[in-house]
């Protein structure tokens, strides 16, 4: 089960997660042999859109693709 963001603490600005205990700081992608900061990516998506959309939830199972997806979206936003 993914530990998705559910809200933002208005006092601290910290993202509140559905469950405590799951560590998403650095998820190791075995295929790419690299650590992906899934928590940071999910937090950025949640800050930008106020929710995690269904396709982003699916991409969480493929951390490198989630990273590439977020980088692509950020580049497109900067261009416009």
Buried (B, 14 or more C-beta within 10 A) or exposed (E): EBBBBEEBEEEEEEBEBEEEEEEBEEBEBEEEEEEBBBBBBBBBBBEEEEEBEEEBEEBBEBBBBBBEBBEEBEEEEEEE
